[in-house]
């Protein structure tokens, strides 16, 4: 049985009178792809930003790699990679040059650059300016940036947003390979439920700041044998919440 690499216990967050997160609990196992699902405004991005140390004031406990996030934030974040919203890059620089900047920032040897370019299938385009990349290539460059420090936990917030079907398929294949081939734990949020169904092991479904379901995707589907897809189950859970 795989150990939890990330546990969240009774996490709550409010902005004045607006309760954004209400005692949520999540458990993400090492080496899995974890789908974090919910409609816009459900609390996904707030949760991710708290995990990444971008939001400091909250109640509850978060442990990553068995360490308390509040007490060991720097140590934890050195082992985490993230792509939140759109990737950040310099359009006038090549993919290699962009990653060289990230390698310097992360105190990572330059030899890692070619490694991650191969992982995200951009090695043959490493000398091409990032501004000339397609949207799918830009997303893969963003994931390469997140991988530069060889993290144990990778957090991807809507990585397929705006992509065409080919780009979505490429990102899906990449995420699966990161887990199965490179033994990374991947937390991925997305509203494309049909895609999530093809790549995740476990899911956490959140709405209005509360967790509606968390656990194995196969078990969730077995609980609703008359429904045809994760999307159907998702909509039913939202209706009941």
BAROGU-126576 format. One record per residue (C-alpha): residue in three letters; chain; x, y, z. Coordinates in nm, 2 decimals. Example, Ala and Ser with C-alpha at 12.3 -4.5 7.8 and 13.67 -1.06 7.14 Angstrom:
2
<pt r="ALA" c="A" c1="1.23" c2="-0.45" c3="0.78"/>
<pt r="SER" c="A" c1="1.37" c2="-0.11" c3="0.71"/>
***
This chain:
241
<pt r="UNK" c="A" c1="0.00" c2="0.00" c3="0.00"/>
<pt r="UNK" c="A" c1="0.14" c2="0.34" c3="-0.10"/>
<pt r="UNK" c="A" c1="0.20" c2="0.60" c3="0.17"/>
<pt r="UNK" c="A" c1="0.05" c2="0.94" c3="0.17"/>
<pt r="UNK" c="A" c1="0.28" c2="1.21" c3="0.03"/>
<pt r="UNK" c="A" c1="0.04" c2="1.49" c3="0.11"/>
<pt r="UNK" c="A" c1="-0.23" c2="1.50" c3="0.38"/>
<pt r="UNK" c="A" c1="-0.47" c2="1.78" c3="0.45"/>
<pt r="UNK" c="A" c1="-0.67" c2="1.78" c3="0.77"/>
<pt r="UNK" c="A" c1="-0.96" c2="2.01" c3="0.85"/>
<pt r="UNK" c="A" c1="-0.83" c2="2.29" c3="0.62"/>
<pt r="UNK" c="A" c1="-1.04" c2="2.60" c3="0.63"/>
<pt r="UNK" c="A" c1="-1.00" c2="2.95" c3="0.48"/>
<pt r="UNK" c="A" c1="-1.21" c2="3.26" c3="0.49"/>
<pt r="UNK" c="A" c1="-1.20" c2="3.60" c3="0.34"/>
<pt r="UNK" c="A" c1="-1.40" c2="3.82" c3="0.57"/>
<pt r="UNK" c="A" c1="-1.75" c2="3.67" c3="0.57"/>
<pt r="UNK" c="A" c1="-1.68" c2="3.44" c3="0.27"/>
<pt r="UNK" c="A" c1="-1.60" c2="3.08" c3="0.37"/>
<pt r="UNK" c="A" c1="-1.38" c2="2.95" c3="0.08"/>
<pt r="UNK" c="A" c1="-1.27" c2="2.62" c3="0.24"/>
<pt r="UNK" c="A" c1="-1.47" c2="2.44" c3="0.50"/>
<pt r="UNK" c="A" c1="-1.28" c2="2.17" c3="0.69"/>
<pt r="UNK" c="A" c1="-1.15" c2="1.98" c3="0.39"/>
<pt r="UNK" c="A" c1="-0.95" c2="1.66" c3="0.41"/>
<pt r="UNK" c="A" c1="-0.74" c2="1.52" c3="0.13"/>
<pt r="UNK" c="A" c1="-0.49" c2="1.23" c3="0.12"/>
<pt r="UNK" c="A" c1="-0.26" c2="1.19" c3="-0.18"/>
<pt r="UNK" c="A" c1="-0.06" c2="0.87" c3="-0.22"/>
<pt r="UNK" c="A" c1="0.30" c2="0.86" c3="-0.35"/>
<pt r="UNK" c="A" c1="0.34" c2="0.77" c3="-0.71"/>
<pt r="UNK" c="A" c1="-0.02" c2="0.84" c3="-0.81"/>
<pt r="UNK" c="A" c1="-0.20" c2="1.08" c3="-1.03"/>
<pt r="UNK" c="A" c1="-0.46" c2="1.26" c3="-0.81"/>
<pt r="UNK" c="A" c1="-0.75" c2="1.44" c3="-0.98"/>
<pt r="UNK" c="A" c1="-0.87" c2="1.75" c3="-0.79"/>
<pt r="UNK" c="A" c1="-1.21" c2="1.83" c3="-0.94"/>
<pt r="UNK" c="A" c1="-1.47" c2="2.09" c3="-0.88"/>
<pt r="UNK" c="A" c1="-1.66" c2="2.38" c3="-1.06"/>
<pt r="UNK" c="A" c1="-1.52" c2="2.73" c3="-1.08"/>
<pt r="UNK" c="A" c1="-1.51" c2="2.89" c3="-0.74"/>
<pt r="UNK" c="A" c1="-1.52" c2="2.55" c3="-0.56"/>
<pt r="UNK" c="A" c1="-1.19" c2="2.62" c3="-0.37"/>
<pt r="UNK" c="A" c1="-0.94" c2="2.42" c3="-0.59"/>
<pt r="UNK" c="A" c1="-0.71" c2="2.71" c3="-0.66"/>
<pt r="UNK" c="A" c1="-0.72" c2="2.83" c3="-0.30"/>
<pt r="UNK" c="A" c1="-0.62" c2="2.49" c3="-0.18"/>
<pt r="UNK" c="A" c1="-0.34" c2="2.46" c3="-0.43"/>
<pt r="UNK" c="A" c1="-0.21" c2="2.81" c3="-0.34"/>
<pt r="UNK" c="A" c1="-0.21" c2="2.72" c3="0.03"/>
<pt r="UNK" c="A" c1="-0.01" c2="2.40" c3="-0.04"/>
<pt r="UNK" c="A" c1="0.24" c2="2.61" c3="-0.24"/>
<pt r="UNK" c="A" c1="0.28" c2="2.86" c3="0.05"/>
<pt r="UNK" c="A" c1="0.12" c2="3.14" c3="-0.16"/>
<pt r="UNK" c="A" c1="-0.15" c2="3.18" c3="0.10"/>
<pt r="UNK" c="A" c1="-0.03" c2="3.18" c3="0.46"/>
<pt r="UNK" c="A" c1="-0.33" c2="3.25" c3="0.68"/>
<pt r="UNK" c="A" c1="-0.55" c2="2.94" c3="0.72"/>
<pt r="UNK" c="A" c1="-0.67" c2="2.69" c3="0.98"/>
<pt r="UNK" c="A" c1="-0.60" c2="2.32" c3="0.98"/>
<pt r="UNK" c="A" c1="-0.30" c2="2.10" c3="0.92"/>
<pt r="UNK" c="A" c1="-0.10" c2="2.02" c3="0.60"/>
<pt r="UNK" c="A" c1="0.17" c2="1.76" c3="0.59"/>
<pt r="UNK" c="A" c1="0.39" c2="1.71" c3="0.29"/>
<pt r="UNK" c="A" c1="0.66" c2="1.43" c3="0.30"/>
<pt r="UNK" c="A" c1="0.55" c2="1.38" c3="0.66"/>
<pt r="UNK" c="A" c1="0.66" c2="1.74" c3="0.75"/>
<pt r="UNK" c="A" c1="0.43" c2="2.02" c3="0.87"/>
<pt r="UNK" c="A" c1="0.40" c2="2.28" c3="0.60"/>
<pt r="UNK" c="A" c1="0.40" c2="2.57" c3="0.84"/>
<pt r="UNK" c="A" c1="0.73" c2="2.46" c3="1.01"/>
<pt r="UNK" c="A" c1="0.92" c2="2.32" c3="0.71"/>
<pt r="UNK" c="A" c1="0.79" c2="2.52" c3="0.41"/>
<pt r="UNK" c="A" c1="1.13" c2="2.59" c3="0.24"/>
<pt r="UNK" c="A" c1="1.24" c2="2.22" c3="0.28"/>
<pt r="UNK" c="A" c1="0.91" c2="2.10" c3="0.14"/>
<pt r="UNK" c="A" c1="0.89" c2="2.34" c3="-0.15"/>
<pt r="UNK" c="A" c1="1.24" c2="2.24" c3="-0.26"/>
<pt r="UNK" c="A" c1="1.09" c2="1.90" c3="-0.34"/>
<pt r="UNK" c="A" c1="0.77" c2="2.04" c3="-0.51"/>
<pt r="UNK" c="A" c1="0.72" c2="2.16" c3="-0.87"/>
<pt r="UNK" c="A" c1="0.42" c2="2.35" c3="-0.99"/>
<pt r="UNK" c="A" c1="0.25" c2="2.50" c3="-1.29"/>
<pt r="UNK" c="A" c1="-0.03" c2="2.73" c3="-1.18"/>
<pt r="UNK" c="A" c1="-0.24" c2="2.90" c3="-1.45"/>
<pt r="UNK" c="A" c1="-0.03" c2="3.00" c3="-1.75"/>
<pt r="UNK" c="A" c1="0.34" c2="2.91" c3="-1.78"/>
<pt r="UNK" c="A" c1="0.59" c2="3.19" c3="-1.73"/>
<pt r="UNK" c="A" c1="0.87" c2="3.23" c3="-1.99"/>
<pt r="UNK" c="A" c1="1.07" c2="3.48" c3="-2.20"/>
<pt r="UNK" c="A" c1="0.94" c2="3.47" c3="-2.56"/>
<pt r="UNK" c="A" c1="1.27" c2="3.60" c3="-2.71"/>
<pt r="UNK" c="A" c1="1.46" c2="3.32" c3="-2.55"/>
<pt r="UNK" c="A" c1="1.49" c2="2.96" c3="-2.66"/>
<pt r="UNK" c="A" c1="1.34" c2="2.67" c3="-2.46"/>
<pt r="UNK" c="A" c1="1.69" c2="2.58" c3="-2.34"/>
<pt r="UNK" c="A" c1="1.77" c2="2.94" c3="-2.24"/>
<pt r="UNK" c="A" c1="1.44" c2="2.97" c3="-2.05"/>
<pt r="UNK" c="A" c1="1.52" c2="2.65" c3="-1.86"/>
<pt r="UNK" c="A" c1="1.87" c2="2.77" c3="-1.79"/>
<pt r="UNK" c="A" c1="1.73" c2="3.06" c3="-1.60"/>
<pt r="UNK" c="A" c1="1.51" c2="2.82" c3="-1.39"/>
<pt r="UNK" c="A" c1="1.81" c2="2.59" c3="-1.33"/>
<pt r="UNK" c="A" c1="2.00" c2="2.89" c3="-1.19"/>
<pt r="UNK" c="A" c1="1.71" c2="2.99" c3="-0.97"/>
<pt r="UNK" c="A" c1="1.66" c2="2.63" c3="-0.84"/>
<pt r="UNK" c="A" c1="2.04" c2="2.57" c3="-0.80"/>
<pt r="UNK" c="A" c1="2.01" c2="2.28" c3="-1.04"/>
<pt r="UNK" c="A" c1="2.30" c2="2.16" c3="-1.28"/>
<pt r="UNK" c="A" c1="2.26" c2="2.25" c3="-1.64"/>
<pt r="UNK" c="A" c1="2.27" c2="1.88" c3="-1.73"/>
<pt r="UNK" c="A" c1="1.91" c2="1.86" c3="-1.60"/>
<pt r="UNK" c="A" c1="1.79" c2="2.08" c3="-1.88"/>
<pt r="UNK" c="A" c1="1.83" c2="1.83" c3="-2.16"/>
<pt r="UNK" c="A" c1="1.68" c2="1.56" c3="-1.93"/>
<pt r="UNK" c="A" c1="1.35" c2="1.75" c3="-1.88"/>
<pt r="UNK" c="A" c1="1.34" c2="1.86" c3="-2.24"/>
<pt r="UNK" c="A" c1="1.34" c2="1.49" c3="-2.34"/>
<pt r="UNK" c="A" c1="1.08" c2="1.41" c3="-2.08"/>
<pt r="UNK" c="A" c1="0.83" c2="1.67" c3="-2.22"/>
<pt r="UNK" c="A" c1="0.93" c2="1.60" c3="-2.58"/>
<pt r="UNK" c="A" c1="1.08" c2="1.94" c3="-2.66"/>
<pt r="UNK" c="A" c1="1.44" c2="1.83" c3="-2.70"/>
<pt r="UNK" c="A" c1="1.43" c2="1.87" c3="-3.08"/>
<pt r="UNK" c="A" c1="1.29" c2="2.23" c3="-3.03"/>
<pt r="UNK" c="A" c1="1.53" c2="2.33" c3="-2.75"/>
<pt r="UNK" c="A" c1="1.69" c2="2.61" c3="-2.96"/>
<pt r="UNK" c="A" c1="1.36" c2="2.75" c3="-3.09"/>
<pt r="UNK" c="A" c1="1.23" c2="3.07" c3="-2.94"/>
<pt r="UNK" c="A" c1="0.95" c2="3.01" c3="-2.69"/>
<pt r="UNK" c="A" c1="0.74" c2="3.28" c3="-2.85"/>
<pt r="UNK" c="A" c1="0.72" c2="3.07" c3="-3.16"/>
<pt r="UNK" c="A" c1="0.59" c2="2.77" c3="-2.97"/>
<pt r="UNK" c="A" c1="0.23" c2="2.64" c3="-3.01"/>
<pt r="UNK" c="A" c1="0.01" c2="2.66" c3="-2.70"/>
<pt r="UNK" c="A" c1="0.06" c2="2.29" c3="-2.63"/>
<pt r="UNK" c="A" c1="0.44" c2="2.33" c3="-2.65"/>
<pt r="UNK" c="A" c1="0.43" c2="2.63" c3="-2.42"/>
<pt r="UNK" c="A" c1="0.24" c2="2.42" c3="-2.16"/>
<pt r="UNK" c="A" c1="0.50" c2="2.15" c3="-2.19"/>
<pt r="UNK" c="A" c1="0.77" c2="2.41" c3="-2.14"/>
<pt r="UNK" c="A" c1="0.59" c2="2.52" c3="-1.83"/>
<pt r="UNK" c="A" c1="0.58" c2="2.16" c3="-1.70"/>
<pt r="UNK" c="A" c1="0.96" c2="2.13" c3="-1.79"/>
<pt r="UNK" c="A" c1="1.02" c2="2.43" c3="-1.57"/>
<pt r="UNK" c="A" c1="0.82" c2="2.26" c3="-1.29"/>
<pt r="UNK" c="A" c1="1.04" c2="1.95" c3="-1.33"/>
<pt r="UNK" c="A" c1="1.38" c2="2.13" c3="-1.34"/>
<pt r="UNK" c="A" c1="1.45" c2="2.06" c3="-0.97"/>
<pt r="UNK" c="A" c1="1.35" c2="1.69" c3="-1.01"/>
<pt r="UNK" c="A" c1="1.06" c2="1.73" c3="-0.76"/>
<pt r="UNK" c="A" c1="0.89" c2="1.44" c3="-0.58"/>
<pt r="UNK" c="A" c1="0.55" c2="1.61" c3="-0.60"/>
<pt r="UNK" c="A" c1="0.42" c2="1.79" c3="-0.91"/>
<pt r="UNK" c="A" c1="0.12" c2="2.02" c3="-0.89"/>
<pt r="UNK" c="A" c1="-0.06" c2="2.12" c3="-1.22"/>
<pt r="UNK" c="A" c1="-0.35" c2="2.36" c3="-1.21"/>
<pt r="UNK" c="A" c1="-0.56" c2="2.33" c3="-1.53"/>
<pt r="UNK" c="A" c1="-0.27" c2="2.21" c3="-1.75"/>
<pt r="UNK" c="A" c1="-0.49" c2="2.15" c3="-2.05"/>
<pt r="UNK" c="A" c1="-0.68" c2="2.48" c3="-2.04"/>
<pt r="UNK" c="A" c1="-0.73" c2="2.62" c3="-2.39"/>
<pt r="UNK" c="A" c1="-0.55" c2="2.33" c3="-2.57"/>
<pt r="UNK" c="A" c1="-0.68" c2="2.16" c3="-2.88"/>
<pt r="UNK" c="A" c1="-0.75" c2="1.79" c3="-2.87"/>
<pt r="UNK" c="A" c1="-0.40" c2="1.70" c3="-2.99"/>
<pt r="UNK" c="A" c1="-0.25" c2="1.92" c3="-2.72"/>
<pt r="UNK" c="A" c1="-0.48" c2="1.77" c3="-2.45"/>
<pt r="UNK" c="A" c1="-0.38" c2="1.42" c3="-2.56"/>
<pt r="UNK" c="A" c1="-0.01" c2="1.51" c3="-2.54"/>
<pt r="UNK" c="A" c1="-0.04" c2="1.65" c3="-2.18"/>
<pt r="UNK" c="A" c1="-0.24" c2="1.35" c3="-2.07"/>
<pt r="UNK" c="A" c1="0.02" c2="1.11" c3="-2.20"/>
<pt r="UNK" c="A" c1="0.29" c2="1.32" c3="-2.03"/>
<pt r="UNK" c="A" c1="0.12" c2="1.32" c3="-1.69"/>
<pt r="UNK" c="A" c1="0.07" c2="0.94" c3="-1.71"/>
<pt r="UNK" c="A" c1="0.43" c2="0.89" c3="-1.79"/>
<pt r="UNK" c="A" c1="0.55" c2="1.12" c3="-1.51"/>
<pt r="UNK" c="A" c1="0.37" c2="0.89" c3="-1.27"/>
<pt r="UNK" c="A" c1="0.43" c2="0.55" c3="-1.42"/>
<pt r="UNK" c="A" c1="0.77" c2="0.60" c3="-1.57"/>
<pt r="UNK" c="A" c1="0.93" c2="0.86" c3="-1.36"/>
<pt r="UNK" c="A" c1="0.76" c2="0.78" c3="-1.03"/>
<pt r="UNK" c="A" c1="0.63" c2="1.13" c3="-0.97"/>
<pt r="UNK" c="A" c1="0.33" c2="1.21" c3="-0.76"/>
<pt r="UNK" c="A" c1="0.10" c2="1.44" c3="-0.96"/>
<pt r="UNK" c="A" c1="-0.18" c2="1.65" c3="-0.83"/>
<pt r="UNK" c="A" c1="-0.38" c2="1.78" c3="-1.12"/>
<pt r="UNK" c="A" c1="-0.69" c2="2.00" c3="-1.13"/>
<pt r="UNK" c="A" c1="-0.90" c2="2.02" c3="-1.44"/>
<pt r="UNK" c="A" c1="-1.26" c2="2.08" c3="-1.55"/>
<pt r="UNK" c="A" c1="-1.22" c2="1.83" c3="-1.84"/>
<pt r="UNK" c="A" c1="-1.37" c2="1.53" c3="-1.67"/>
<pt r="UNK" c="A" c1="-1.35" c2="1.30" c3="-1.96"/>
<pt r="UNK" c="A" c1="-0.97" c2="1.36" c3="-1.97"/>
<pt r="UNK" c="A" c1="-0.93" c2="1.32" c3="-1.60"/>
<pt r="UNK" c="A" c1="-1.11" c2="0.98" c3="-1.62"/>
<pt r="UNK" c="A" c1="-0.84" c2="0.86" c3="-1.85"/>
<pt r="UNK" c="A" c1="-0.54" c2="0.94" c3="-1.64"/>
<pt r="UNK" c="A" c1="-0.61" c2="0.97" c3="-1.26"/>
<pt r="UNK" c="A" c1="-0.59" c2="0.70" c3="-0.99"/>
<pt r="UNK" c="A" c1="-0.77" c2="0.89" c3="-0.72"/>
<pt r="UNK" c="A" c1="-1.00" c2="1.19" c3="-0.71"/>
<pt r="UNK" c="A" c1="-1.10" c2="1.46" c3="-0.47"/>
<pt r="UNK" c="A" c1="-1.43" c2="1.63" c3="-0.56"/>
<pt r="UNK" c="A" c1="-1.49" c2="1.97" c3="-0.40"/>
<pt r="UNK" c="A" c1="-1.78" c2="2.21" c3="-0.42"/>
<pt r="UNK" c="A" c1="-1.86" c2="2.53" c3="-0.23"/>
<pt r="UNK" c="A" c1="-1.54" c2="2.47" c3="-0.02"/>
<pt r="UNK" c="A" c1="-1.64" c2="2.12" c3="0.10"/>
<pt r="UNK" c="A" c1="-1.52" c2="1.78" c3="-0.01"/>
<pt r="UNK" c="A" c1="-1.80" c2="1.57" c3="-0.17"/>
<pt r="UNK" c="A" c1="-1.59" c2="1.26" c3="-0.23"/>
<pt r="UNK" c="A" c1="-1.23" c2="1.15" c3="-0.20"/>
<pt r="UNK" c="A" c1="-1.08" c2="0.81" c3="-0.29"/>
<pt r="UNK" c="A" c1="-1.01" c2="0.57" c3="-0.56"/>
<pt r="UNK" c="A" c1="-1.17" c2="0.65" c3="-0.90"/>
<pt r="UNK" c="A" c1="-1.26" c2="0.28" c3="-0.96"/>
<pt r="UNK" c="A" c1="-1.44" c2="0.26" c3="-0.63"/>
<pt r="UNK" c="A" c1="-1.63" c2="0.58" c3="-0.70"/>
<pt r="UNK" c="A" c1="-1.75" c2="0.45" c3="-1.03"/>
<pt r="UNK" c="A" c1="-1.84" c2="0.12" c3="-0.88"/>
<pt r="UNK" c="A" c1="-2.07" c2="0.31" c3="-0.63"/>
<pt r="UNK" c="A" c1="-2.27" c2="0.44" c3="-0.93"/>
<pt r="UNK" c="A" c1="-2.30" c2="0.14" c3="-1.17"/>
<pt r="UNK" c="A" c1="-2.60" c2="0.29" c3="-1.36"/>
<pt r="UNK" c="A" c1="-2.40" c2="0.61" c3="-1.45"/>
<pt r="UNK" c="A" c1="-2.19" c2="0.60" c3="-1.76"/>
<pt r="UNK" c="A" c1="-1.90" c2="0.84" c3="-1.68"/>
<pt r="UNK" c="A" c1="-1.72" c2="1.04" c3="-1.42"/>
<pt r="UNK" c="A" c1="-1.89" c2="1.35" c3="-1.56"/>
<pt r="UNK" c="A" c1="-2.23" c2="1.20" c3="-1.48"/>
<pt r="UNK" c="A" c1="-2.12" c2="1.11" c3="-1.13"/>
<pt r="UNK" c="A" c1="-1.97" c2="1.45" c3="-1.08"/>
<pt r="UNK" c="A" c1="-2.29" c2="1.63" c3="-1.18"/>
<pt r="UNK" c="A" c1="-2.50" c2="1.40" c3="-0.95"/>
<pt r="UNK" c="A" c1="-2.27" c2="1.48" c3="-0.66"/>
<pt r="UNK" c="A" c1="-2.30" c2="1.85" c3="-0.73"/>
<pt r="UNK" c="A" c1="-2.68" c2="1.83" c3="-0.74"/>
<pt r="UNK" c="A" c1="-2.69" c2="1.66" c3="-0.40"/>
<pt r="UNK" c="A" c1="-2.45" c2="1.91" c3="-0.24"/>
***
